[in-house]
């Protein structure tokens, strides 16, 4: 175990090698880091002691920039000139162009969301392999309905209409009466609530055996 630890420590970078690794990392990330973040993000390729020495050296050589926030030192690469692709000129990189691209991106995102919603709807539809089975099942149900209609027509009796009319009239009377009684019950509950100051009227009505209609 001791030999292994010594090997791991000896393989960690230091001096100019550590400086090159840290400078390359900061240039690649192009964002500020504290010393602990640098060591951790480099997966301990450099010890904290060697990282501190390398950072101090890089700052002295003006290869990177250090900003102090209280007692915390933050390191960042020097400002870099942005390199445009060979097919893009500087005159094309404008605020108006960026705004247009942002609007175009928003439209693309909108279209993508719409297409995604359509895809979800399509996924709800049955697969082609199951269509014949579903059609056959629906045809059987349709045939059964048509058979029932044929039987009803064949066995229809005129007196059935009178019975149906009576049932419909009674249903209208019951619906009207139920509405009136529901209104009376709701008014009674409101008066009871005001008179008794019950906090939970539902529990109170349940205790006295009253069930409100839905």
N, C-alpha and C positions, 0 to 999 in steps of 0.2 A: 504493500500500500504506500509506503514512504517513497519508494522508487518511482511509483506511478505519479505521485503528486509532484515530485521533482521534475519529471519529464513534461507534465502539463505546464508547469511554470516556465520551464526553459523554452517551450514552444510558443509562449505568448510574446507578441511583438513589443519592441521598445525602441527608443531613439528615433532615428530618421524613418525607420520602417513604420513605427507607430504614428509618426507625424503624417506620412503619406496616406495611411489607412484612414485616419480621422479626417484629413482634408478632403479625400475623395468621398467619404461618407457625407460630410456636410455639404459638399458641392452637389452631390446627387439628390439629397433630400431638399436642399434649398429652403430650410426652415431652422429656427433657433432651437437649441437643446442645452440642458444643464449637464454637468459632468456625469452625474449618475445615469441619466438617460442614454448618454453616448456609450458608456461602458456596457450598460445592459443591452442596448440595441445591437452592439457589435458582438454580443454573445460571449463576453469575457475574452475576446481575442487579445485584449490589452488590460492589464491590471489598472486599478484606479490610480495608483501611485504613478505608473508610467504614463497614463492618460493625462494626468495633471501636468507632468513635465512636458509632454508633447504639445498640449494646448498652450502652455505658457510660451514655448518656443515658437509655435505657429503664430501667435499674436505678436511676438517681438519681431518676427520676420514679415509681419503684415500680410500673411497668407490667409488669415481668417480675422474676424472681428469679435471682440468681447464687450458685452454690455453688463454693467452691474445694476442689479435690482435689489437694493438693500445690501445684504451680505451674500446674495446669490449671484454667481457669475453665469451668464448665458452666452453661449458661443454660437456663431452663425458664419456661414461662408461670406466672402466679400460679394458685393453686388455684381451680378453677371449680366453681360449683354445678351439679350434674347436673340437666338439665331432663327431666322425665318427659313422655311423650306425654299428650295430653289425656284419653285413655281409661284411663289407669293412675293409680291413687292411690298415695300414699306407703305406706299400710298394706299394699298388695299386694307391695311390694318388701321381702321378708324373706329371711332365710337359708333358712328352710324352703321358701319358694317357689323360690329359686334351686336348692336341692337337688333339688326335684321336677322342675324344668325340665331339670336336668342328667341325671337318671335317664331322663326322657322322651326326651331327645336320644340317650342311649345305646341305648335301645330302637329308636329310629328308625334309628340307624346299623346296629344289628344286623339289622333288617328289610331295610334297603337292601343290606347285604352278602349276605343270603340271596337276595333277588331278583336281585342281580347274578350270583350263582352259578347260579341257575335260567336266567337269560338266556344265560349262557355255554353251558349244556347244550343249550338250545334252538337256539343258533347252530350247534351241531355236527350237528343234524338236517338232512337234505336239504331243499332248497327245494321248495315246492309244484310248481313247474314241472318238477322232475325226478322227482317221485313216480311218474308213469305209466311213465316209462322204467325206473325201478328195479324197479317191480312186474313189468313185462314180463320183465325180465332174470331176476328171482327165479323167476317162473313157468317160464321156460325151463329153469333149473337144476333146479327141482323135477321137471319132466317127465323130464329126463334121468336123475335119480336113481330115479324110479319105473320107468323103462324098464330100468335096470340091475337093480333088484330083481326085476322080472318075469323077466328073462333068467336070473338066478341061480336063481330058483325053478324055472323050466322046465328048466334044464340040470343041476339038482342030482342028484348020484349018491350012493347010500348009502356007497360006499367013501371019499368025500371026508371024511365025518365021522371015520372011523378015522384018516385022515392028519392031520386037524386035531388030534385028541386026542393023537396021537404028538408033534406039534410043540409042543403046550402042555406036555406032560410034560417034553420035552427042555429047553424054556425055563425051567421051574421048576428043573431040575437045574443048568443053567448059571448061573442067578441065584444059587442057593445056593453053588455052587462059587466063583463070582466074589467073593461076599461074604467067604467064608473066606480066599481068597487075598489080597484087599485088606487084610484085617485082619493077615495074616501079614506083608505087605509094609510096612505102616505100623509094626508093631512092630520090624521089621528096621531101618527107617530111624531110628527112635528110638534103638535100641541103637548104630547106626553113628554117630549124632550125638554121643552121650555118649562113645564110644570115641575119636573123631577130633577132637572140639572144632572142627568146621568152622563158620565164621561164616555162610556162605551155603550152606545145604544144597541149595537148588534148583539153583544153579550147579554144585555138586559132583556131584549126581546126573545133571545133563545131560552133564557131562564123561565120566562112566563109562557113559553110555548107558542110564540108568534113567529111565523116565517114569512118574510117579505117576498113578494113575487119578483121574479127576474124581469 
